[in-house]
């Protein structure tokens, strides 16, 4: 399986010393790289949707109970680096 490097940065820089604010993930797809980022920075919540705004901020979302379609609960935000 071929992988690609995807680098993301946390928008918050006041992280614990052992947590990087920028990190590269090797993954077979962009979506899997985002899930790896969620695993690293946000406790592994399953990403079911994303939203990218005009400034390049990626909002990771998880499905709310009983929810159908786009949206959900916000897991956290990242930026592509």
LUMBAVEX-524047 format. One line per 3 residues: number of its first residue (from 1); their letters; for each residue z, x, y of C-alpha. Coordinates in Angstrom, 2 decimals. Each point is the difference from the previous one (the first is absolute). Layout:
NUM	A	Z,X,Y  ...
***
This chain:
1	XXX	0.00,0.00,0.00  -0.99,1.39,3.38  2.60,0.05,2.75
4	XXX	-0.26,0.34,3.75  2.54,1.30,2.51  1.39,-2.57,2.42
7	XXX	2.43,1.09,2.72  2.29,-2.44,1.75  2.75,0.39,2.57
10	XXX	3.07,-2.11,0.53  0.22,-1.39,3.49  3.73,0.80,-0.03
13	XXX	0.85,3.67,0.28  3.79,-0.27,-0.36  -0.09,0.19,-3.80
16	XXX	2.56,1.71,-2.23  -0.52,3.77,-0.40  -1.43,-0.27,-3.51
19	XXX	-2.61,-2.64,0.97  -3.28,1.15,1.57  -1.38,-1.97,2.96
22	XXX	-3.56,0.92,-1.09  -1.14,0.22,-3.59  -3.20,0.30,-2.01
25	XXX	-0.48,-2.08,-3.14  -2.58,0.66,-2.72  -1.27,-3.33,-1.31
28	XXX	-3.13,-1.55,-1.50  -0.16,-2.62,2.79  1.20,-0.65,3.53
31	XXX	2.06,-2.99,-1.17  1.74,2.11,-2.63  0.74,2.67,2.62
34	XXX	1.58,-2.67,2.19  2.14,-1.13,-2.94  1.07,3.62,-0.56
37	XXX	0.96,0.17,3.68  2.03,-3.20,-0.39  1.67,1.50,-3.05
40	XXX	0.91,3.13,1.98  1.07,-1.49,3.34  0.91,-3.63,-0.66
43	XXX	1.76,-0.21,-3.35  -3.03,-0.85,-2.14  -0.63,-3.56,1.08
46	XXX	-3.32,-1.30,-1.37  -2.71,-0.19,2.64  -2.00,-3.20,-0.19
49	XXX	-1.76,0.22,3.37  -0.51,2.25,3.02  -0.90,-0.46,3.63
52	XXX	-1.47,2.68,2.26  0.23,-0.53,3.76  -2.26,1.41,2.70
55	XXX	2.21,3.09,0.35  -0.30,1.00,-3.65  3.46,-1.21,-1.01
58	XXX	0.04,-1.12,-3.62  2.51,-2.75,-0.75  0.89,-0.24,-3.68
61	XXX	0.83,-3.49,-1.22  1.54,-1.48,-3.13  -0.53,-3.60,-1.03
64	XXX	2.72,-2.40,1.04  1.33,-2.27,-2.77  -2.43,-2.87,-0.59
67	XXX	-2.47,1.32,2.55  -3.76,-0.27,-0.44  -2.63,1.95,1.95
70	XXX	0.28,2.67,2.66  3.26,1.23,1.43  3.48,0.30,-1.36
73	XXX	3.13,1.95,0.69  -0.37,3.26,1.89  0.90,3.02,-2.12
76	XXX	-0.62,2.58,2.72  -2.61,1.65,2.18  -1.99,3.22,-0.33
79	XXX	-2.86,1.76,1.71  -2.87,1.91,-1.56  0.22,3.66,0.81
***
